[in-house]
Amino acid sequence: MSGFTFQTVGSILSKPGATTELGILMSELSVSKVLVVTDPGVESLGLMKVGLQSLKAAGLEVCCFTEVKADPPEPLLLKAVEFAKTSSVDGVIGFGGGSSMDVAKLVAFLATSEQPIEQAYGVNNARGSRLPLIQVPTTAGTGSEVTPIAIITTGATEKKGVVSPILYCDWAVLDADLTLSLPANVTAATGIDAMVHALEAYTTKHKKNPISDAFALQALEKLG
């Protein structure tokens, strides 16, 4: 067998009701004021209610950026970064789908970095550190919570990515309760997305290894 490497986020919490522990996890990361990055749909469904209660019960100040949209454009990202800076937050939570989590990754990085976003695009170009970061997915599809990748729309038809270990979050918090109130079409579409990711992982020649195979097969078994 050829040698391989496997890397993912530092810690994963997976259980129904896991968002009740957000306050504890953020406190352990020495955060006092947290920015929650999400989209209007997640906000309107009330999916953040339990998580916000947990953060406030732990004594944390909380502010929210709720303007994320699908395929987030660069101006929106920069608006979120400026909001984080002016709010003087010292921790970030991405709460929602892949777009919200991608924006949260880059906000956590750019809020403390002097590096312009233009210089961070590409592989291993992002330099420095980031704010403490927790990711809370509300769908089963994108897997953004465990990747070091963020995709931003930079033009009418162009997208660019930032790929860097800096973007791995401190905690991925997987709360199955969050998926129960999603619209049926969202549940179906993101379920298919998850199946495609698993198939890609199992059939690719690029960085395929026994660990990724095990995850892919287990995912397909659960999704099938």
N, C-alpha and C positions, 0 to 999 in steps of 0.2 A: 504494500500500500504506500502511495506517495505521501509525503508530509503535507500537513495543512495547518492553517490557523483558523480560529473561530472567535469572533468577538461580538458582544452585544452589550446591552445596558448593564449597569452595575447591580441593580436590584429590581425584582419584579414582585409585586403583591397582587395576587389573583384570588378573589373570592367575592361572592355576592355581598353587597354593602361595603365594599372596600373604601369607598369615598368618605366613609365616616372617620377614617384614619388620616385624612389629609392634614389636619391640624397637627397631629403628632409628628408626622413625617417631615413637614416643613419646619417645625420647631427643632427637630433633631438636626436639621441642616442650618440652624442658627439664623433663620429668616425671621424678620419682624414685620415686614410689609410686602405683601405678595400681589403680583399682577396676574389675573386670570385672563387668558386669551381665548376667545371663542367666537361663535357666529350668532346672528340673530335667531336662527332656527333653534339652536340648543338653548338659548336664553328663553325663548317663548315657550318651549316645552317644559321649562322648570327643572331641567336635568341637573342643574348646578346647585339646587337648593340644599341638599344634604351636605355636599362638599363645602359650600360657603358657611353653613352652620358650624361645621367641624373646625374650619379655619378661625372663625370668630370666637368659638368656645375656647380655643387654644390661646387666645389673646392676640392674634395677628390682625394687623390692619389689612384690608382687602380693597383693591380697586379692580375694575373690569374693563377690558377692551373688547367690545362685542361687534366689531364691524368686519370681521373676516368674511371673505367670500370665496367661492370655488376658484381655483387657479389664481391665487392672490397676486395682484399686481405689485410691482416694486414700490410705487407711491404709497400704497396701503401699508406695506411693511415698514417703510420709513416713518409713517404717521404713528404706527404702534411703537416703534423704537423711541420716538420723541416723547410719546405719552409716558413710556416707562421711565425715561430720564427725568422729565419734569415732575413725575409723581414720586421720585426717589425710592423706587422699589428695590428690594434686595433679594427677590426670588420671583420665579415665573412658573405658572402652571398652564400647560396647553390642554384645553378641555373641548373635545369635539372630534371632528373627522381629521383627515390628513392635512387639509389646508390650515386648520387652526393649530395643529401640532407643528407643522412646518414653520409657520410664522412665529410660534412660541420659541422654537429652537433659535431662530435668528435674532429675535428680540433679546433672549438671554445672553447671546453672544455680543451683539452690536451695542447693547446698553452699557457695556463696560469697555468696549474696544474703540480705539481711534482709527481702526482700519475701515476704509470705505467699503461698502458692499460690493462695488465693482471689482475690487481687488480680492474679494473672498470667493467669487465664483470659480468653480473648477474643483479639482481634487487636491486636498491637503494645502489649499492656499489660505484658509482661515487660520489666523495666528492669535495666540494670547489665551485668555480664559473666558469664562462665562459666569453668569449668576446661577445659583442653584435652580435646578429645573426638574419638574415633575410632569409627566404626560399622562392624561386620562382620556383614552379613546372611548367614544360613544357608539362606535360601529365595529364590526368584526373585520372590516375589509382592508384598510390601507397598510397596517403594520408600521406606520410612521413612528409609533412610540418606541420601537426598538431598533431604529436605524439611525445612522449618522448623516442623513441626507435631507436637504430641504430644497424644494423646487419653487421658483418664483417666476411669474410672467413679466418679461422685460420689454415687450413690444406687442403689437397687434397679434402676431402669430408666434412669437419667439419666447421660449422659456430657458432659464438657466438654473443650474443647481450648485449648491454648496455642499461639498462632501468632505467631512472632517470628523475625526474622533471627538473633537470638542463638542459636537452636537449630540452625542449620546447623553440621554437624560440620567439623572441620579436615581429616579424611581419611575417605573412604568406601573401604573395602578389600574388594574383590570377589574372593573365592577360590572358583572353580568346584569345587574339590576338596571343599568343605564340603557340597555338595549331593548327592554321590554315595552317601552312606550314609543319606539320609533315607528314611523309609517311603514306599512308592509312593503312598499316598493323600495324603500331604502334598505330594509332588512334583506330583501332578495338580492338587490344589486351588490351590496357589500359582501354578502355571503358568496356570490359568484366571484367577486374580486379576490376574496380570501382563497378560494379554490384555485384560481389562476396563479396566484402567488405560490401556492404549494406545488402545483404542477411545474412551474418554472424552476423552483428550487430543486426539485427532484430530477428534472431532465436536463438541466444546464450542464455544460462542461466547465464553466467558469466558477472556480472555487467550490465545486461540489465536494462534499465530504461526509463521513459517517454521521456527524452530528446534525448537519442540515438535512440529510436523508431521514433521520429519525423524526425530526420535527415535521418535515413535509408529510411523511406517511401518517403520523398521528393526526395532523391537521385534516388530511383527506378523510381519514376514518371518522373523525368527529363531524365533518361537514357533509359527509355522504349520506 
